[in-house]
Amino acid sequence: MELKKDFSKFSAQKYLEEYYTNLCVENQFLMKAYNEIYSAGIVSGTFLEVGGGPTIYQLIAASKVAKRIYFTDVNYDNIYEVCRWFAGSKGSFDWNLYFQFASEIESIPAVDIESRLRSKDITYGLLDIFKGLRISSDIVASSFCLESITDNEDDYLKILKRLKDATNNVLVMSALRNASYYDVCDEKYVAYPITLEKLTQYLQPEFIVDQSFTLDCDCERGYDGMIVLKARRIK
């Protein structure tokens, strides 16, 4: 099985259509986990999303604590999709199901949650984490990024260190568990097999994991579960 490493032709629209058109069990899990994390006493501050892809669902709960959002990705089309949504452009991806679900979780109207996110000052930037990360932030988040761009432990540790170095206070991560690959339509991409135990170990000694959530998956997409965690800088 040939796995792709070139993300220059990654299709943002195909990815959105395949993984986010429906609010499936996996996406409900992610929404609930992020809500728990960003409701647990994180001090408001600057928020940096590393490798955010073409999605905004991970920003919905984060908008409760983010004073300013820096959104980055290696792929211009991914950033463009997010930019289109924030600009209210016609034909941008419809995230209404996610705001409705957030409304059920937070017990406030969906329109108020959407307004909260849209009101944030957001800056976009192209970023290849393999080439460095020259910015730091109070809160740093990475959603299904690090394990989805390499299958090599040395590379994974290198880019994880850059993520840690950029984090002033809190690091929030989601990851595919035990992934050997992941697919987008007919294309299969490389992945590094991470577990909660391994990631917790990798984050030490600078960080301690104080919240974690896991979901078992039987999706036949190359991974067996999902991980979401919050880690706090201790040194």
Buried (B, 14 or more C-beta within 10 A) or exposed (E): EEBBEEBEEBBBEBBBEEBBEEBEEBBBBBBBBBBBBBEEEBEEBBBBBBBBBBBBBBBBBBBBBBEBBBBBBBBEBBBBBBBBBBEEEEEBBEBEBBBBBBBEBBEEEBEEBBEBBBEBEBEBEEBBBEEEBEBEBBBBBBBBBBBBBBBEEEBBEBBBEBBBEBBBBBBBBBBBBBBBBBBBEEBBBBBBBBBBEBBBEBBEEBBBBEBBBBBEBEEEBBBBBBBBBBBBBEE
